[in-house]
Amino acid sequence: MLQQVMAALGQQTGQQAKRLLRQAKEVLPLVERVIAQTRTRVLEGKKMASGQKVLSLFEPHTRAIARHKGGPSSSLVAMSYWMKSTGAS
């Protein structure tokens, strides 16, 4: 259906139609990636690397911020070793 809309827009000569066609050509590949991503993650239950995920259709350069999961952070471990070695506990 989107291909039909894009074909119809391509036949139009107006500036607004050309702008819509340009925007559709930019967004369509991202929409296809989101559909594939959803199929992989939700329907198949598989994980994806954060660099492969589409997080925003409007800001495709957006990347996930890595967060610390489980266990003490390395800075807390370093602080603990320092405190033990200096006797400051």
URHUHU-V786967 format. One record per residue. N is the residue number from 0. RES is the residue in three letters. PSI is psi in whole degrees, 0 to 359 (NA if undefined). Layout:
# URHUHU-V786967
N:RES:PSI
N:RES:PSI
This chain:
# URHUHU-V786967
0:MET:318
1:LEU:324
2:GLN:324
3:GLN:318
4:VAL:317
5:MET:321
6:ALA:318
7:ALA:319
8:LEU:324
9:GLY:335
10:GLN:346
11:GLN:151
12:THR:348
13:GLY:155
14:GLN:321
15:GLN:319
16:ALA:320
17:LYS:321
18:ARG:316
19:LEU:320
20:LEU:317
21:ARG:316
22:GLN:319
23:ALA:321
24:LYS:331
25:GLU:321
26:VAL:327
27:LEU:314
28:PRO:324
29:LEU:320
30:VAL:319
31:GLU:321
32:ARG:322
33:VAL:320
34:ILE:314
35:ALA:320
36:GLN:316
37:THR:317
38:ARG:314
39:THR:311
40:ARG:317
41:VAL:308
42:LEU:323
43:GLU:349
44:GLY:22
45:LYS:156
46:LYS:156
47:MET:149
48:ALA:144
49:SER:330
50:GLY:344
51:GLN:347
52:LYS:141
53:VAL:118
54:LEU:340
55:SER:130
56:LEU:332
57:PHE:339
58:GLU:75
59:PRO:344
60:HIS:352
61:THR:134
62:ARG:155
63:ALA:146
64:ILE:122
65:ALA:137
66:ARG:155
67:HIS:130
68:LYS:127
69:GLY:147
70:GLY:165
71:PRO:149
72:SER:158
73:SER:327
74:SER:325
75:LEU:322
76:VAL:315
77:ALA:318
78:MET:319
79:SER:315
80:TYR:317
81:TRP:315
82:MET:319
83:LYS:319
84:SER:332
85:THR:354
86:GLY:13
87:ALA:85
88:SER:NA
